[in-house]
């Protein structure tokens, strides 16, 4: 089952950039099949490109 991530804000622990998780999944994680199905436990910062664990 897919979780609604729209509106959930995340702060990158590497660069401090604050972003919406849905935005990151759509742009920074594009092309990754795990992000499409919502089964990935990580998120990638759209600013610095670093990946980190996400507890959503």
C-alpha positions as a printed NumPy array, in Angstrom:
array([[  0.   ,   0.   ,   0.   ],
       [  1.245,   3.441,  -0.929],
       [  1.571,   6.099,   1.762],
       [  0.562,   9.708,   1.14 ],
       [  3.808,  11.656,   1.539],
       [  2.604,  14.975,   0.127],
       [  3.163,  17.793,   2.569],
       [  5.681,  15.958,   4.77 ],
       [  8.682,  18.208,   5.275],
       [ 12.191,  16.804,   5.682],
       [ 15.468,  18.539,   6.559],
       [ 18.619,  17.146,   4.976],
       [ 21.134,  16.231,   7.706],
       [ 24.021,  17.011,   5.333],
       [ 23.198,  20.47 ,   3.938],
       [ 20.219,  21.634,   6.045],
       [ 17.904,  22.085,   3.042],
       [ 14.199,  21.761,   3.956],
       [ 12.023,  20.117,   1.312],
       [  8.813,  18.201,   0.709],
       [  9.327,  14.429,   0.545],
       [  6.963,  14.126,  -2.438],
       [  9.055,  16.689,  -4.328],
       [ 12.238,  14.717,  -3.633],
       [ 10.658,  11.445,  -4.71 ],
       [  9.424,  13.032,  -7.943],
       [ 12.675,  14.753,  -8.931],
       [ 15.749,  13.591,  -6.978],
       [ 14.649,   9.946,  -6.896],
       [ 13.271,   9.822, -10.427],
       [ 14.172,   6.627, -12.2  ],
       [ 14.362,   4.583,  -9.003],
       [ 11.681,   1.848,  -8.991],
       [ 11.572,   1.743,  -5.177],
       [ 10.472,   5.38 ,  -4.902],
       [  7.605,   4.796,  -7.325],
       [  6.14 ,   1.994,  -5.22 ],
       [  6.816,   3.763,  -1.913],
       [  8.89 ,   0.889,  -0.567],
       [ 12.163,   2.769,  -0.178],
       [ 13.312,   3.657,   3.326],
       [ 15.591,   6.414,   2.063],
       [ 15.168,   9.884,   0.638],
       [ 17.562,  11.847,  -1.566],
       [ 18.085,  15.566,  -1.039],
       [ 17.249,  17.466,  -4.239],
       [ 19.865,  20.118,  -3.381],
       [ 23.012,  18.162,  -2.417],
       [ 22.088,  14.719,  -3.776],
       [ 22.921,  12.824,  -0.566],
       [ 20.73 ,   9.935,   0.495],
       [ 19.636,   9.351,   4.085],
       [ 17.154,   7.115,   5.979],
       [ 13.561,   8.301,   6.165],
       [ 11.106,   7.272,   8.865],
       [  7.741,   8.319,   7.465]])
